[in-house]
């Protein structure tokens, strides 16, 4: 089982988009039984008491534009923002962050990345010039299509990495 946690600041745009885009990709390949896929925030800004906000409406619309959310596995209607916990580091194999601030804030919560589990999603891009780059933040840009493309680029590279490392049984 490959356990992945996507991380961004609020867990209402980039990280849930990555969560459900990857769920769509692995479902289409018939590989969903090999994965645990989730997402979380480094902040509590989108969490009130014990209840997180849902996926931001324009992010939901972008996912729907690509046919994501039509199956039980990719249904994001019940997704609520949650914060990364110290226990998440032990549970997940990969904590894939949208930007460098997310890495810094994740390690503040989880402790040092002694096992090398925390990285940027775009570090898996085939385009090496994108390594170290951030997923475009649509909260500021307003352009959810660019964010979608960035995430897909990172996820395609990540799936290739899993295949080449022998972790993924195709």
C-alpha positions in Angstrom: 0.0 0.0 0.0 1.3 3.4 -1.0 0.1 6.1 1.4 0.2 9.7 0.1 -0.8 12.9 1.9 -0.9 16.1 -0.2 -0.3 19.3 1.8 -1.1 23.0 1.2 -1.8 26.0 3.4 -5.6 25.7 3.8 -6.6 22.3 2.3 -9.4 23.9 0.2 -7.7 24.3 -3.2 -4.3 22.8 -4.2 -4.0 19.8 -1.9 -7.6 18.5 -2.3 -7.3 19.1 -6.0 -4.1 16.9 -6.0 -5.9 14.3 -3.8 -8.8 13.9 -6.2 -6.8 14.2 -9.4 -4.6 11.4 -8.3 -7.6 9.3 -7.2 -9.0 9.8 -10.7 -5.7 8.8 -12.3 -5.3 5.6 -10.3 -9.0 4.7 -10.6 -8.7 4.9 -14.4 -5.7 2.6 -14.3 -7.5 0.2 -11.9 -4.8 0.8 -9.2 -6.9 2.3 -6.4 -6.4 -0.8 -4.2 -2.7 0.0 -4.0 -3.2 3.5 -2.6 -4.3 5.5 0.4 -4.7 9.2 -0.8 -5.6 12.1 1.4 -4.8 15.8 1.9 -4.3 18.3 4.7 -3.5 21.8 5.6 -0.6 23.3 7.5 -2.8 26.0 9.0 -6.1 26.0 10.8 -7.5 29.0 8.9 -10.1 26.9 7.1 -11.0 24.8 10.2 -13.5 26.1 12.7 -13.6 24.0 15.9 -13.6 20.5 14.6 -15.2 21.2 11.3 -13.2 22.2 8.2 -14.4 24.1 5.2 -15.3 22.2 2.0 -13.3 22.3 -1.2 -13.3 25.9 -2.5 -16.1 26.2 -5.1 -13.8 27.2 -8.1 -11.6 24.2 -7.3 -14.6 22.0 -7.3 -15.6 23.5 -10.7 -12.2 22.8 -12.1 -12.3 19.2 -11.0 -15.7 18.8 -12.5 -14.5 20.3 -15.8 -12.2 17.3 -16.0 -14.8 14.8 -15.1 -13.5 14.3 -11.6 -16.0 13.5 -8.9 -18.4 11.3 -10.8 -17.5 8.1 -9.0 -17.6 7.1 -5.4 -13.8 7.0 -5.2 -13.4 10.5 -6.6 -16.4 12.1 -5.0 -15.1 15.2 -3.2 -18.5 16.5 -1.9 -17.7 15.4 1.6 -14.1 16.5 1.7 -13.4 18.9 4.6 -10.2 20.8 5.5 -8.1 19.1 8.1 -4.7 19.9 9.5 -1.5 17.8 9.2 -0.7 16.0 12.5 2.5 14.7 14.0 1.1 11.2 13.5 0.7 11.7 9.8 4.4 11.6 9.3 4.5 8.0 10.7 1.5 6.9 8.8 2.1 8.3 5.3 4.9 7.2 2.9 4.9 10.6 1.1 3.9 14.0 2.2 3.8 16.0 -1.1 3.7 19.8 -0.6 2.5 22.5 -2.9 5.2 25.0 -2.1 8.3 25.5 0.1 6.3 27.2 2.8 4.2 24.1 3.1 7.4 22.0 3.6 8.6 24.4 6.4 5.3 24.4 8.1 4.7 20.7 7.8 8.1 20.0 9.5 7.1 22.4 12.3 4.1 20.2 12.9 5.6 16.7 12.2 9.2 17.3 13.3 12.3 16.8 11.2 12.0 14.9 7.9 14.4 12.2 9.1 13.0 9.6 6.6 12.9 11.9 3.6 9.2 11.7 3.2 8.4 15.4 2.6 8.9 16.9 -0.8 7.5 19.3 -3.4 5.0 17.7 -5.8 6.8 19.4 -8.7 10.1 17.8 -7.7 8.7 14.7 -9.6 8.1 16.6 -12.8 10.0 15.3 -15.8 11.0 18.9 -16.5 13.9 19.4 -14.2 13.6 23.1 -14.4 10.3 22.7 -12.5 12.0 20.9 -9.6 11.8 23.2 -6.5 8.9 25.1 -8.1 5.5 25.7 -6.4 2.1 24.6 -7.6 0.4 27.8 -8.7 -1.8 29.1 -5.9 -5.2 29.8 -7.3 -6.2 31.6 -4.1 -4.0 34.4 -5.3 -3.9 33.9 -9.1 -7.6 33.1 -9.6 -6.5 30.7 -12.3 -7.5 27.2 -11.3 -6.7 25.8 -14.8 -2.9 26.6 -14.3 -3.1 24.9 -10.9 -4.7 21.9 -12.4 -2.0 21.6 -15.1 0.8 22.0 -12.5 -0.7 19.2 -10.3 -1.1 16.9 -13.3 2.5 17.5 -14.3 3.7 16.6 -10.8 1.4 13.6 -10.5 2.4 12.1 -13.8 6.0 12.3 -12.8 5.2 10.9 -9.3 3.4 7.9 -10.9 6.4 7.3 -13.2 8.7 7.5 -10.2 6.6 4.9 -8.3 6.7 2.6 -11.4 10.4 3.0 -11.9 11.2 2.4 -8.2 9.1 -0.8 -8.3 6.7 0.5 -5.6 3.7 0.5 -8.1 2.5 -2.8 -9.5 1.0 -1.8 -12.9 
